[in-house]
Amino acid sequence: MSQTAKYEILYIIRPDMTDDAKKELVERFDAIVTDNGSTIIESKDWAKRRLAYEINDYKEGIYHLINLESSDAKAIDEFDRLARINRDILRHMIVKIED
């Protein structure tokens, strides 16, 4: 049995999406994690915040936070790969939580 690790993913969604489009994006990226064998503990919007610097001409973004548990890095790698090529996600950060 492999060891389960906890991760935190924070990503910034472009602020001009409709609520429905943003909901669909969040659901799609939650599914990427769960479809690849991880368990989401929490997935929530954190805040709409001003960015420290402009990203793709945006001055603010919607921060979304996912806490999850994973026994391998497959879900994390897939999230990372797809978030990099998705134009609705301005930036993302994945942190492994040490117990």
C-alpha positions in Angstrom: 0.0 0.0 0.0 1.5 3.3 -1.0 1.6 6.3 1.3 -1.1 9.0 1.0 0.1 12.5 0.7 -1.8 15.7 1.2 -1.7 18.5 -1.4 -3.0 22.0 -1.7 -3.7 23.5 -5.2 -4.3 27.2 -5.5 -5.2 28.5 -8.9 -6.3 31.9 -10.3 -9.2 32.0 -12.7 -9.6 34.9 -15.0 -12.1 37.4 -13.5 -14.3 38.0 -16.6 -15.8 34.5 -16.9 -19.5 34.0 -16.3 -20.6 32.2 -13.1 -21.7 29.2 -15.2 -18.4 29.0 -17.1 -16.4 29.4 -13.9 -18.5 26.6 -12.2 -17.9 24.3 -15.2 -14.2 25.0 -15.1 -13.9 24.2 -11.4 -16.0 21.0 -11.9 -13.8 20.0 -14.8 -10.5 20.5 -12.8 -12.0 18.8 -9.7 -12.9 15.8 -12.0 -9.3 15.7 -13.3 -8.1 15.2 -9.8 -10.7 12.6 -8.8 -10.6 10.7 -12.1 -6.9 10.2 -11.5 -7.4 8.5 -8.1 -7.2 11.4 -5.7 -9.7 12.4 -3.0 -10.8 16.0 -2.7 -11.2 17.1 0.9 -12.3 20.6 0.0 -12.7 22.7 -3.2 -13.8 26.3 -2.7 -13.5 29.8 -4.0 -11.2 31.7 -1.8 -11.5 35.3 -2.9 -11.5 37.7 -5.9 -8.2 39.6 -5.3 -6.1 42.2 -7.0 -3.0 40.6 -8.5 0.5 41.8 -7.5 1.2 42.3 -11.2 -0.8 42.1 -14.4 -1.1 38.6 -15.9 -2.4 38.5 -19.5 -3.8 42.1 -19.1 -5.8 41.1 -16.0 -5.4 43.1 -12.8 -7.4 40.8 -10.6 -8.4 37.1 -10.5 -10.6 34.6 -8.7 -8.5 32.5 -6.3 -9.7 28.8 -6.0 -8.4 26.4 -3.4 -8.4 22.6 -3.5 -7.2 20.4 -0.6 -6.7 16.8 -1.6 -5.2 13.5 -0.7 -3.4 11.4 -3.3 -1.4 8.1 -3.1 0.5 8.9 -6.3 1.4 11.9 -8.3 -0.7 11.1 -11.4 -3.6 13.4 -10.5 -1.2 16.2 -9.6 0.8 15.8 -12.8 -2.3 15.8 -14.9 -3.8 18.9 -13.1 -0.5 20.7 -13.6 -0.3 19.8 -17.3 -3.9 20.8 -18.1 -3.8 24.0 -16.0 -0.7 25.2 -17.9 -2.5 25.0 -21.3 -5.9 26.3 -20.1 -6.4 29.9 -20.9 -9.0 30.5 -18.2 -6.4 29.7 -15.5 -3.9 32.5 -15.1 -1.6 30.9 -12.6 -1.6 27.8 -10.4 0.5 26.5 -7.6 0.7 23.0 -6.1 2.1 22.5 -2.6 2.6 19.1 -0.9 1.6 19.4 2.8 4.1 17.8 5.1 2.6 16.2 8.3 
